[in-house]
């Protein structure tokens, strides 16, 4: 069960913000670099490491196939809970930045060919992430 929490965060693809538009021709679309967030966010990294370690421990154990399956089912439930938690955290931070800066839409940078204002560093500040990888150039 080598699953990652990244797909859940990519589900932020079309996060509509609640505030009205921006005047004066400014971009109404913001982007968030999910890869950068996941590579620098200790909470995300710790959750992934926990899941990987627990999966390896289950696979290496001498438990019966039935017990292993029960443990894997429990691990899947933990995965879903962790996935929901980190997605909610990033979504809330992105929504806060979008509301503060009056963006109508936030999309992930991973699926954006060009355009939009990168708000990744603002989201990282809210999540208390210390940047380790360089900021993307615009």
DSSP file (Angstrom, degrees, kcal/mol; ACC not computed):
  #  RESIDUE AA STRUCTURE BP1 BP2  ACC     N-H-->O    O-->H-N    N-H-->O    O-->H-N    TCO  KAPPA ALPHA  PHI   PSI    X-CA   Y-CA   Z-CA
    1    1 A X              0   0    0      0, 0.0     2,-1.4     0, 0.0    54,-0.1   0.000 360.0 360.0 360.0  69.8    0.0    0.0    0.0
    2    2 A X        +     0   0    0     53,-0.1     2,-0.3     2,-0.0    50,-0.1  -0.554 360.0 151.0 -92.3  69.4    2.4    2.6   -1.2
    3    3 A X        -     0   0    0     -2,-1.4     2,-0.3    45,-0.1    49,-0.0  -0.688  31.0-149.6 -99.7 154.9   -0.1    5.4   -1.5
    4    4 A X        -     0   0    0     -2,-0.3     3,-0.4     1,-0.1     4,-0.3  -0.860  20.6-129.9-122.1 158.2    0.7    9.1   -1.1
    5    5 A X  S >> S+     0   0    0     -2,-0.3     4,-1.2     1,-0.2     3,-0.7   0.538  87.4  93.9 -82.1  -6.5   -1.3   12.0    0.1
    6    6 A X  H 3> S+     0   0    0      1,-0.2     4,-2.0     2,-0.2     3,-0.4   0.876  74.9  59.3 -58.0 -43.8   -0.5   14.0   -2.9
    7    7 A X  H 3> S+     0   0    0     -3,-0.4     4,-0.7     1,-0.2    -1,-0.2   0.867 102.9  54.2 -56.7 -34.2   -3.5   13.1   -5.0
    8    8 A X  H X4 S+     0   0    0     -3,-0.7     3,-0.8    -4,-0.3    -1,-0.2   0.902 108.2  48.5 -65.5 -38.9   -5.8   14.5   -2.4
    9    9 A X  H >< S+     0   0    0     -4,-1.2     3,-1.7    -3,-0.4    -1,-0.2   0.840 103.7  59.9 -70.9 -31.1   -4.0   17.8   -2.4
   10   10 A X  H >< S+     0   0    0     -4,-2.0     3,-1.2     1,-0.3    -1,-0.2   0.685  86.4  78.3 -68.7 -15.1   -4.2   18.0   -6.2
   11   11 A X  G X< S+     0   0    0     -3,-0.8     3,-0.6    -4,-0.7    -1,-0.3   0.560  71.5  82.2 -68.6  -6.2   -8.0   17.9   -5.8
   12   12 A X  G X   +     0   0    0     -3,-1.7     3,-0.9     1,-0.2    -1,-0.3   0.391  57.6 123.4 -73.3   5.3   -7.7   21.6   -4.9
   13   13 A X  G <  S+     0   0    0     -3,-1.2     2,-0.3     1,-0.3    -1,-0.2   0.742  78.3  24.5 -43.6 -40.4   -7.7   22.1   -8.6
   14   14 A X  G <  S+     0   0    0     -3,-0.6     2,-1.0    93,-0.1    -1,-0.3  -0.600  72.8 166.9-131.4  74.5  -10.6   24.4   -8.7
   15   15 A X  E <   -A  106   0A   0     91,-2.7    91,-1.9    -3,-0.9     2,-0.3  -0.765  24.2-151.3 -89.6 102.0  -11.0   26.1   -5.4
   16   16 A X  E     -A  105   0A   0     -2,-1.0    89,-0.3    89,-0.2     2,-0.2  -0.549  10.2-136.4 -75.3 138.0  -13.4   29.0   -5.8
   17   17 A X        -     0   0    0     87,-2.0    79,-0.1    -2,-0.3    78,-0.1  -0.578   7.5-133.1 -89.5 157.7  -12.9   31.9   -3.4
   18   18 A X  S    S+     0   0    0     -2,-0.2    -1,-0.1    77,-0.2    86,-0.1   0.744  75.2  85.9 -84.9 -24.7  -15.8   33.5   -1.7
   19   19 A X  S    S-     0   0    0     84,-0.3    -2,-0.1     1,-0.1    81,-0.0  -0.204  81.6 -98.0 -78.3 168.6  -14.9   37.2   -2.4
   20   20 A X        -     0   0    0      1,-0.2    -1,-0.1    79,-0.1    -3,-0.0  -0.016  52.6 -71.5 -73.1-176.2  -15.7   39.3   -5.4
   21   21 A X        -     0   0    0      1,-0.1     2,-0.4    83,-0.1    -1,-0.2   0.006  41.8-104.2 -77.4 179.1  -13.4   40.1   -8.2
   22   22 A X        -     0   0    0      4,-0.2     3,-0.3     1,-0.0     2,-0.2  -0.836  32.5-141.3-104.0 140.4  -10.4   42.2   -8.6
   23   23 A X  S >  S+     0   0    0     -2,-0.4     3,-0.7     1,-0.2     4,-0.0  -0.550  71.5  44.7 -97.2 166.2  -10.6   45.5  -10.4
   24   24 A X  T 3  S-     0   0    0      1,-0.2    -1,-0.2    -2,-0.2     0, 0.0   0.711 120.9 -69.1  80.2  21.5   -8.1   47.1  -12.7
   25   25 A X  T 3  S+     0   0    0     -3,-0.3    -1,-0.2     1,-0.2    -2,-0.1   0.550  86.7 148.4  77.9   6.3   -7.2   44.1  -14.9
   26   26 A X    <   -     0   0    0     -3,-0.7    -1,-0.2     1,-0.1    -4,-0.2  -0.336  59.1 -85.8 -69.7 157.8   -5.3   42.2  -12.2
   27   27 A X        -     0   0    0      1,-0.1    -1,-0.1     2,-0.1    -4,-0.0  -0.395  30.8-165.2 -65.2 138.6   -5.4   38.4  -12.4
   28   28 A X        +     0   0    0     75,-0.1    76,-2.2    -2,-0.1    77,-1.7   0.328  68.8  80.8-102.1   3.9   -8.4   36.9  -10.7
   29   29 A X  E     -b  105   0A   0     75,-0.2    88,-2.1    74,-0.2     2,-0.3  -0.933  58.7-170.2-117.3 133.9   -6.7   33.5  -10.7
   30   30 A X  E     -bc 106 117A   0     75,-3.0    77,-2.6    -2,-0.4     2,-0.3  -0.851   8.3-148.4-117.1 155.5   -4.1   32.3   -8.2
   31   31 A X  E     -bc 107 118A   0     86,-2.6    88,-3.0    -2,-0.3     2,-0.4  -0.923   2.6-158.0-123.2 151.9   -2.0   29.1   -8.3
   32   32 A X  E     -b  108   0A   0     75,-1.8    77,-2.8    -2,-0.3     2,-1.2  -0.998  17.6-136.9-128.0 129.2   -0.6   27.0   -5.5
   33   33 A X     >  -     0   0    0     -2,-0.4     4,-2.0    75,-0.2     3,-0.1  -0.710  22.7-178.9 -87.1  93.6    2.5   24.7   -6.1
   34   34 A X  H  > S+     0   0    0     -2,-1.2     4,-2.9     1,-0.2     5,-0.2   0.850  78.4  58.4 -64.8 -36.1    1.4   21.5   -4.3
   35   35 A X  H  > S+     0   0    0      1,-0.2     4,-1.8     2,-0.2    -1,-0.2   0.915 107.9  46.5 -60.6 -42.3    4.6   19.8   -5.1
   36   36 A X  H  > S+     0   0    0      2,-0.2     4,-1.0     1,-0.2    -2,-0.2   0.914 113.0  49.5 -65.9 -42.6    6.6   22.5   -3.2
   37   37 A X  H >X S+     0   0    0     -4,-2.0     4,-1.8     1,-0.2     3,-0.7   0.945 112.9  46.0 -61.8 -47.7    4.2   22.4   -0.3
   38   38 A X  H 3< S+     0   0    0     -4,-2.9    -1,-0.2     1,-0.2    -2,-0.2   0.804 111.1  52.5 -69.2 -27.3    4.3   18.6    0.1
   39   39 A X  H 3< S+     0   0    0     -4,-1.8    -1,-0.2    -5,-0.2    -2,-0.2   0.688 120.9  32.2 -80.3 -15.9    8.1   18.5   -0.2
   40   40 A X  H << S+     0   0    0     -4,-1.0     2,-0.8    -3,-0.7    90,-0.4   0.548  91.3 100.0-114.0 -11.3    8.6   21.1    2.5
   41   41 A X     X  -     0   0    0     -4,-1.8     4,-2.6     1,-0.2     3,-0.3  -0.690  53.7-160.0 -88.8 108.3    5.7   20.5    4.9
   42   42 A X  H  > S+     0   0    0     -2,-0.8     4,-3.0     1,-0.2     5,-0.2   0.859  91.2  55.9 -54.6 -38.6    6.8   18.5    8.0
   43   43 A X  H  > S+     0   0    0      2,-0.2     4,-2.2     1,-0.2    -1,-0.2   0.935 111.5  42.8 -60.4 -46.5    3.2   17.4    8.7
   44   44 A X  H  > S+     0   0    0     -3,-0.3     4,-2.4     2,-0.2    -2,-0.2   0.926 115.6  48.8 -64.8 -46.4    2.7   16.0    5.3
   45   45 A X  H  X S+     0   0    0     -4,-2.6     4,-2.6     1,-0.2    -2,-0.2   0.915 111.4  49.9 -61.5 -44.5    6.1   14.3    5.2
   46   46 A X  H  X S+     0   0    0     -4,-3.0     4,-2.7    -5,-0.2    -1,-0.2   0.912 110.3  50.1 -62.3 -43.2    5.6   12.8    8.7
   47   47 A X  H  X S+     0   0    0     -4,-2.2     4,-2.5    -5,-0.2    -2,-0.2   0.931 112.4  47.0 -61.2 -45.6    2.2   11.4    7.7
   48   48 A X  H  X S+     0   0    0     -4,-2.4     4,-2.4     1,-0.2    -2,-0.2   0.912 113.0  49.1 -62.7 -42.0    3.6    9.8    4.5
   49   49 A X  H  X S+     0   0    0     -4,-2.6     4,-2.7     2,-0.2     5,-0.2   0.900 110.8  50.7 -64.3 -40.8    6.6    8.4    6.5
   50   50 A X  H  X S+     0   0    0     -4,-2.7     4,-2.7     2,-0.2     5,-0.2   0.939 111.7  47.1 -60.9 -47.4    4.2    6.9    9.1
   51   51 A X  H  X S+     0   0    0     -4,-2.5     4,-2.3     1,-0.2    -2,-0.2   0.910 113.8  47.6 -62.3 -43.2    2.0    5.3    6.5
   52   52 A X  H  X S+     0   0    0     -4,-2.4     4,-2.4     2,-0.2    -1,-0.2   0.920 113.7  47.1 -64.6 -44.0    5.1    3.8    4.7
   53   53 A X  H  X S+     0   0    0     -4,-2.7     4,-2.5     1,-0.2    -2,-0.2   0.914 113.5  47.9 -64.9 -42.6    6.6    2.5    7.9
   54   54 A X  H  X S+     0   0    0     -4,-2.7     4,-2.2    -5,-0.2    -1,-0.2   0.884 111.2  51.1 -66.4 -37.9    3.3    1.0    9.1
   55   55 A X  H  X S+     0   0    0     -4,-2.3     4,-2.5    -5,-0.2    -2,-0.2   0.932 111.6  47.2 -63.5 -45.9    2.8   -0.6    5.6
   56   56 A X  H  X S+     0   0    0     -4,-2.4     4,-2.2     1,-0.2    -2,-0.2   0.911 111.1  51.8 -61.8 -42.2    6.3   -2.1    5.7
   57   57 A X  H  X S+     0   0    0     -4,-2.5     4,-1.1     2,-0.2    -1,-0.2   0.909 110.9  47.6 -62.6 -41.8    5.7   -3.4    9.3
   58   58 A X  H  < S+     0   0    0     -4,-2.2     3,-0.5     1,-0.2     5,-0.2   0.936 112.7  48.7 -64.1 -45.7    2.5   -5.1    8.3
   59   59 A X  H  < S+     0   0    0     -4,-2.5    -2,-0.2     1,-0.2    -1,-0.2   0.839 115.0  44.9 -64.4 -32.9    4.0   -6.7    5.2
   60   60 A X  H  < S+     0   0    0     -4,-2.2    -1,-0.2    -5,-0.2    -2,-0.2   0.615  92.9 105.8 -85.1 -13.6    7.0   -8.0    7.2
   61   61 A X  S  < S-     0   0    0     -4,-1.1    -3,-0.0    -3,-0.5     7,-0.0  -0.177  72.4-131.8 -69.0 161.0    5.0   -9.2   10.2
   62   62 A X        +     0   0    0      6,-0.0    -1,-0.1     2,-0.0     3,-0.1   0.159  63.1 132.1 -94.4  16.6    4.3  -12.9   10.8
   63   63 A X        -     0   0    0     -5,-0.2     2,-0.0     1,-0.1     0, 0.0  -0.227  66.8 -93.2 -67.0 159.0    0.6  -12.2   11.3
   64   64 A X     >  -     0   0    0      1,-0.1     4,-2.8     4,-0.0     5,-0.2  -0.304  36.6-108.1 -67.2 156.9   -1.9  -14.4    9.6
   65   65 A X  H  > S+     0   0    0      1,-0.2     4,-2.3     2,-0.2     5,-0.2   0.868 122.0  53.5 -54.8 -36.4   -3.2  -13.2    6.2
   66   66 A X  H  > S+     0   0    0      2,-0.2     4,-2.0     1,-0.2    -1,-0.2   0.924 110.3  45.6 -65.2 -44.6   -6.5  -12.4    7.9
   67   67 A X  H  > S+     0   0    0      2,-0.2     4,-2.5     1,-0.2    -2,-0.2   0.894 111.9  52.3 -65.8 -39.7   -4.8  -10.2   10.6
   68   68 A X  H  X S+     0   0    0     -4,-2.8     4,-2.7     1,-0.2    -2,-0.2   0.921 109.2  50.0 -61.3 -43.0   -2.7   -8.5    8.0
   69   69 A X  H  X S+     0   0    0     -4,-2.3     4,-2.4    -5,-0.2    -1,-0.2   0.900 110.0  50.3 -63.5 -40.1   -5.8   -7.7    6.0
   70   70 A X  H  X S+     0   0    0     -4,-2.0     4,-2.0     2,-0.2    -1,-0.2   0.909 112.0  47.8 -62.8 -42.6   -7.5   -6.2    9.1
   71   71 A X  H  X S+     0   0    0     -4,-2.5     4,-2.2     2,-0.2    -2,-0.2   0.892 111.2  50.3 -65.8 -39.5   -4.4   -4.1    9.8
   72   72 A X  H  X S+     0   0    0     -4,-2.7     4,-2.4     2,-0.2    -2,-0.2   0.891 108.3  53.1 -66.2 -38.7   -4.2   -2.9    6.2
   73   73 A X  H  X S+     0   0    0     -4,-2.4     4,-1.8     2,-0.2    -1,-0.2   0.910 110.0  48.1 -61.4 -41.4   -7.9   -2.0    6.4
   74   74 A X  H  X S+     0   0    0     -4,-2.0     4,-2.1     1,-0.2    -2,-0.2   0.886 110.1  52.2 -63.9 -39.2   -7.2    0.1    9.5
   75   75 A X  H  X S+     0   0    0     -4,-2.2     4,-2.6     1,-0.2    -2,-0.2   0.875 106.1  53.9 -65.6 -37.5   -4.2    1.7    7.7
   76   76 A X  H  X S+     0   0    0     -4,-2.4     4,-2.3     2,-0.2    -1,-0.2   0.899 107.5  50.7 -63.2 -39.8   -6.5    2.6    4.8
   77   77 A X  H  X S+     0   0    0     -4,-1.8     4,-2.2     2,-0.2    -2,-0.2   0.917 111.0  48.5 -63.9 -42.0   -8.9    4.3    7.2
   78   78 A X  H  X S+     0   0    0     -4,-2.1     4,-2.8     2,-0.2     5,-0.2   0.901 109.1  54.1 -62.1 -40.9   -5.9    6.3    8.7
   79   79 A X  H  X S+     0   0    0     -4,-2.6     4,-2.9     1,-0.2    -2,-0.2   0.930 108.7  47.9 -58.3 -47.3   -4.8    7.2    5.2
   80   80 A X  H  X S+     0   0    0     -4,-2.3     4,-2.6     1,-0.2    -1,-0.2   0.909 112.8  48.8 -62.4 -42.4   -8.2    8.7    4.4
   81   81 A X  H  X S+     0   0    0     -4,-2.2     4,-2.1     2,-0.2    -2,-0.2   0.921 114.0  45.3 -63.5 -44.2   -8.3   10.6    7.6
   82   82 A X  H  X S+     0   0    0     -4,-2.8     4,-2.6     2,-0.2     5,-0.3   0.907 112.8  51.7 -65.1 -41.8   -4.8   12.0    7.1
   83   83 A X  H  X S+     0   0    0     -4,-2.9     4,-2.2    -5,-0.2     5,-0.2   0.925 110.8  47.5 -59.9 -46.9   -5.6   12.8    3.5
   84   84 A X  H  X S+     0   0    0     -4,-2.6     4,-2.3    -5,-0.2    -1,-0.2   0.896 112.1  51.3 -61.9 -40.5   -8.7   14.7    4.5
   85   85 A X  H  X S+     0   0    0     -4,-2.1     4,-2.3     2,-0.2    -2,-0.2   0.944 112.9  41.6 -65.5 -49.5   -6.8   16.6    7.2
   86   86 A X  H  X S+     0   0    0     -4,-2.6     4,-2.3     2,-0.2     5,-0.2   0.879 115.2  51.5 -69.7 -35.1   -3.9   17.8    5.0
   87   87 A X  H  X S+     0   0    0     -4,-2.2     4,-2.8    -5,-0.3    -1,-0.2   0.924 110.8  48.7 -63.8 -43.3   -6.3   18.6    2.1
   88   88 A X  H  X S+     0   0    0     -4,-2.3     4,-2.6    -5,-0.2    -2,-0.2   0.902 110.5  51.4 -63.0 -41.8   -8.5   20.6    4.5
   89   89 A X  H  X S+     0   0    0     -4,-2.3     4,-2.1     2,-0.2    -2,-0.2   0.933 114.2  42.1 -60.8 -47.4   -5.5   22.5    5.9
   90   90 A X  H  X S+     0   0    0     -4,-2.3     4,-2.8     2,-0.2     5,-0.2   0.914 114.4  51.6 -68.1 -42.1   -4.2   23.5    2.5
   91   91 A X  H  X S+     0   0    0     -4,-2.8     4,-2.6    -5,-0.2    -2,-0.2   0.926 110.9  47.9 -60.4 -45.1   -7.7   24.4    1.2
   92   92 A X  H  X S+     0   0    0     -4,-2.6     4,-2.2     2,-0.2    -1,-0.2   0.907 113.4  47.4 -63.9 -41.9   -8.3   26.6    4.2
   93   93 A X  H  X S+     0   0    0     -4,-2.1     4,-2.3    -5,-0.2    -2,-0.2   0.922 113.8  47.1 -65.9 -43.7   -5.0   28.4    3.8
   94   94 A X  H  X S+     0   0    0     -4,-2.8     4,-2.7     1,-0.2    -2,-0.2   0.891 112.3  50.5 -64.6 -39.4   -5.5   28.9    0.1
   95   95 A X  H  X S+     0   0    0     -4,-2.6     4,-2.7    -5,-0.2    -1,-0.2   0.897 108.9  51.7 -66.0 -39.2   -9.0   30.2    0.7
   96   96 A X  H  X S+     0   0    0     -4,-2.2     4,-2.7     2,-0.2    -2,-0.2   0.936 112.7  44.7 -62.1 -46.2   -7.7   32.6    3.3
   97   97 A X  H  X S+     0   0    0     -4,-2.3     4,-2.5     2,-0.2    -2,-0.2   0.925 113.0  51.6 -63.8 -43.9   -5.1   34.0    0.9
   98   98 A X  H  X>S+     0   0    0     -4,-2.7     5,-2.4     1,-0.2     4,-0.7   0.910 112.8  45.2 -60.4 -43.0   -7.6   34.1   -1.9
   99   99 A X  H ><5S+     0   0    0     -4,-2.7     3,-0.5     3,-0.2    -1,-0.2   0.929 114.2  48.4 -66.0 -44.7  -10.1   36.0    0.2
  100  100 A X  H 3<5S+     0   0    0     -4,-2.7    -2,-0.2     1,-0.2    -1,-0.2   0.861 121.4  35.4 -63.3 -35.8   -7.4   38.4    1.6
  101  101 A X  H 3<5S-     0   0    0     -4,-2.5    -1,-0.2    -5,-0.2    -2,-0.2   0.340 111.1-117.8-104.9   5.7   -6.1   39.1   -1.9
  102  102 A X  T <<5 +     0   0    0     -4,-0.7     2,-0.3    -3,-0.5    -3,-0.2   0.880  52.6 160.6  63.6  44.9   -9.4   39.0   -3.7
  103  103 A X      < -     0   0    0     -5,-2.4   -84,-0.3    -6,-0.2    -1,-0.2  -0.745  31.5-156.9 -91.9 145.7   -8.8   36.1   -6.1
  104  104 A X  S    S+     0   0    0    -76,-2.2   -87,-2.0    -2,-0.3     2,-0.3   0.719  76.3  25.2 -90.5 -24.0  -11.9   34.4   -7.6
  105  105 A X  E     -Ab  16  29A   0    -77,-1.7   -75,-3.0   -89,-0.3     2,-0.4  -1.000  57.3-163.1-146.5 138.6  -10.2   31.0   -8.3
  106  106 A X  E     +Ab  15  30A   0    -91,-1.9   -91,-2.7    -2,-0.3     2,-0.3  -0.993  18.5 175.0-121.6 127.0   -7.2   29.0   -7.0
  107  107 A X  E     - b   0  31A   0    -77,-2.6   -75,-1.8    -2,-0.4     2,-0.3  -0.859  37.0 -96.8-124.3 161.6   -5.8   26.2   -9.1
  108  108 A X  E >   - b   0  32A   0     -2,-0.3     3,-1.1   -77,-0.2   -75,-0.2  -0.592  24.0-135.5 -78.9 141.5   -2.8   24.0   -8.6
  109  109 A X  G >  S+     0   0    0    -77,-2.8     3,-1.6    -2,-0.3   -76,-0.2   0.782  97.6  74.7 -64.7 -28.0    0.3   25.0  -10.4
  110  110 A X  G 3  S+     0   0    0    -78,-0.4    -1,-0.2     1,-0.3   -77,-0.1   0.774 105.3  34.2 -58.9 -28.4    0.9   21.4  -11.5
  111  111 A X  G <  S+     0   0    0     -3,-1.1     2,-0.6  -101,-0.1    -1,-0.3   0.155  95.9 100.9-114.6  17.6   -2.0   21.6  -14.1
  112  112 A X    <   -     0   0    0     -3,-1.6     3,-0.1     1,-0.2   -81,-0.0  -0.914  50.6-165.8-108.9 118.7   -1.6   25.3  -15.1
  113  113 A X        -     0   0    0     -2,-0.6     2,-0.3     1,-0.3    -1,-0.2   0.925  69.7 -30.7 -67.3 -44.9    0.2   25.9  -18.4
  114  114 A X  S    S+     0   0    0      0, 0.0    -1,-0.3     0, 0.0    24,-0.0  -0.973  97.1  48.6-163.8 166.5    0.7   29.6  -17.7
  115  115 A X        +     0   0    0     -2,-0.3    -3,-0.0     1,-0.2   -85,-0.0  -0.111  53.6  95.0  88.1 176.1   -0.8   32.6  -16.0
  116  116 A X  S    S-     0   0    0    -86,-0.1     2,-0.5     2,-0.1   -86,-0.3   0.095  74.5 -83.5  82.3 160.6   -2.2   33.2  -12.5
  117  117 A X  E     -c   30   0A   0    -88,-2.1   -86,-2.6     2,-0.0     2,-0.5  -0.897  39.9-126.4-103.4 124.8   -0.5   34.6   -9.5
  118  118 A X  E     +c   31   0A   0     -2,-0.5   -86,-0.2   -88,-0.2     3,-0.2  -0.589  32.8 170.8 -74.6 117.7    1.5   32.2   -7.5
  119  119 A X     >  +     0   0    0    -88,-3.0     4,-2.2    -2,-0.5     3,-0.3   0.156  41.2 115.0-110.3  16.3    0.4   32.3   -3.8
  120  120 A X  H  > S+     0   0    0    -89,-0.4     4,-2.8     1,-0.2     5,-0.2   0.897  74.6  51.4 -55.7 -45.4    2.4   29.3   -2.6
  121  121 A X  H  > S+     0   0    0      1,-0.2     4,-1.8     2,-0.2    -1,-0.2   0.863 109.7  50.6 -64.2 -34.2    4.6   31.3   -0.3
  122  122 A X  H  > S+     0   0    0     -3,-0.3     4,-1.7     2,-0.2    -1,-0.2   0.905 111.4  47.7 -68.0 -40.7    1.5   32.9    1.3
  123  123 A X  H  X S+     0   0    0     -4,-2.2     4,-2.1     1,-0.2    -2,-0.2   0.908 110.1  53.4 -64.8 -41.6   -0.1   29.5    1.8
  124  124 A X  H  X>S+     0   0    0     -4,-2.8     5,-3.0     1,-0.2     4,-0.5   0.881 105.5  53.9 -61.3 -38.4    3.2   28.2    3.3
  125  125 A X  H ><5S+     0   0    0     -4,-1.8     3,-0.8     3,-0.2    -1,-0.2   0.924 109.3  47.4 -62.0 -43.6    3.3   31.0    5.8
  126  126 A X  H 3<5S+     0   0    0     -4,-1.7    -1,-0.2     1,-0.2    -2,-0.2   0.888 115.1  45.4 -64.6 -38.6   -0.2   30.1    7.0
  127  127 A X  H 3<5S-     0   0    0     -4,-2.1    -1,-0.2    -5,-0.1    -2,-0.2   0.457 113.2-121.7 -83.1  -0.8    0.8   26.4    7.3
  128  128 A X  T <<5 +     0   0    0     -3,-0.8     2,-0.5    -4,-0.5    -3,-0.2   0.915  54.3 161.7  59.5  46.7    4.1   27.4    9.0
  129  129 A X      < -     0   0    0     -5,-3.0     2,-0.6    -8,-0.1    -1,-0.2  -0.845  35.0-142.4 -99.6 130.6    6.2   25.7    6.3
  130  130 A X        -     0   0    0     -2,-0.5     2,-0.2   -90,-0.4    -5,-0.0  -0.838  27.7-120.0 -91.8 122.1    9.8   26.7    6.0
  131  131 A X        +     0   0    0     -2,-0.6     4,-0.1     1,-0.2     3,-0.1  -0.407  40.5 165.0 -67.3 129.4   10.7   26.7    2.3
  132  132 A X        +     0   0    0    -96,-0.2     2,-0.3    -2,-0.2    -1,-0.2   0.639  61.8  60.9-112.5 -29.3   13.5   24.3    1.3
  133  133 A X  S    S-     0   0    0    -97,-0.2     3,-0.1     1,-0.1    -1,-0.0  -0.714  97.0 -93.1-100.4 153.8   13.1   24.2   -2.4
  134  134 A X        -     0   0    0     -2,-0.3     2,-0.1     1,-0.1    -1,-0.1  -0.264  42.4-103.9 -66.2 149.8   13.5   27.3   -4.6
  135  135 A X        -     0   0    0      1,-0.1    -1,-0.1    -4,-0.1     2,-0.1  -0.458  43.0-104.9 -69.0 142.0   10.4   29.4   -5.5
  136  136 A X        -     0   0    0     -2,-0.1     2,-0.3     1,-0.1    -1,-0.1  -0.391  33.5-119.1 -69.1 146.7    9.2   28.9   -9.0
  137  137 A X              0   0    0      1,-0.1    -1,-0.1    -2,-0.1    -3,-0.0  -0.604 360.0 360.0 -85.3 147.6   10.0   31.6  -11.5
  138  138 A X              0   0    0     -2,-0.3   -23,-0.1   -20,-0.0    -1,-0.1   0.405 360.0 360.0-107.3 360.0    7.2   33.4  -13.2
